[in-house]
Amino acid sequence: MKSKPKPSVKVLTPLKAIRTKCLDCCCGQKREVQLCPCTDCSLYPYRLGRNPNVGKQMSYDQRMLLVARFKKTPTPLLG
């Protein structure tokens, strides 16, 4: 019995998929993606292939709110 050939589908991370969509929207022009005028697009903050929320500096109060929220979150039982 012969095995079926696997389809050549490229798996992308969500950020790379967004970047690819933005390049498609701008006809493959990287500079046009940078200069994109569609600021109301939900993909706009991610258009350069980076998450704008990573590396964000938080104040002490913001960190304490996250700690409090984390403590309230129930942890799932394993096993």
C-alpha positions in Angstrom: 0.0 0.0 0.0 1.4 3.4 -1.0 1.2 6.3 1.5 -0.4 9.5 0.4 1.9 12.4 -0.2 1.7 15.0 2.5 0.4 18.4 1.4 3.1 21.1 1.5 1.4 23.5 3.9 3.6 25.9 5.6 2.7 26.3 9.3 3.0 29.9 10.5 3.0 31.4 14.0 0.2 33.9 14.6 2.6 36.9 14.2 4.1 35.6 11.0 0.6 34.9 9.6 -0.4 38.5 10.5 2.8 39.8 8.8 2.0 37.7 5.7 -1.5 39.1 5.6 -0.3 42.7 5.9 2.2 42.1 3.1 -0.6 40.6 1.0 -2.7 43.6 1.7 0.1 46.0 0.6 1.0 44.0 -2.6 4.2 42.6 -1.1 5.7 46.0 -0.4 7.5 46.0 3.0 7.7 49.8 3.0 3.9 50.1 2.5 3.3 47.8 5.5 5.4 50.2 7.6 3.5 53.2 6.2 0.1 51.6 6.5 -2.6 54.2 6.9 -5.3 51.8 8.2 -4.8 52.5 11.9 -8.3 51.2 12.7 -7.3 47.7 11.4 -7.2 45.2 14.3 -3.9 43.8 12.9 -2.3 47.3 12.8 -0.2 47.0 16.0 1.1 43.6 14.9 1.8 44.5 11.2 5.6 44.5 11.6 5.7 41.0 12.9 6.2 41.9 16.5 3.9 41.8 19.5 3.7 45.4 20.9 2.8 44.1 24.4 6.0 42.1 24.9 8.7 43.9 26.9 6.3 46.5 28.1 7.4 48.2 31.3 4.8 48.0 34.1 4.5 50.2 37.1 4.6 48.7 40.6 0.8 49.1 40.9 0.2 47.2 37.6 2.5 44.4 38.7 0.6 44.1 42.0 -2.7 43.9 40.1 -1.4 41.1 38.0 -0.1 39.2 41.1 -3.5 39.6 42.8 -5.3 38.4 39.6 -2.9 35.4 39.4 -3.6 34.4 43.0 -7.3 34.5 42.4 -7.0 32.2 39.3 -7.7 28.6 40.2 -5.0 26.2 39.1 -6.1 23.1 37.2 -5.5 19.7 38.8 -3.0 17.6 37.0 -3.4 13.9 36.6 
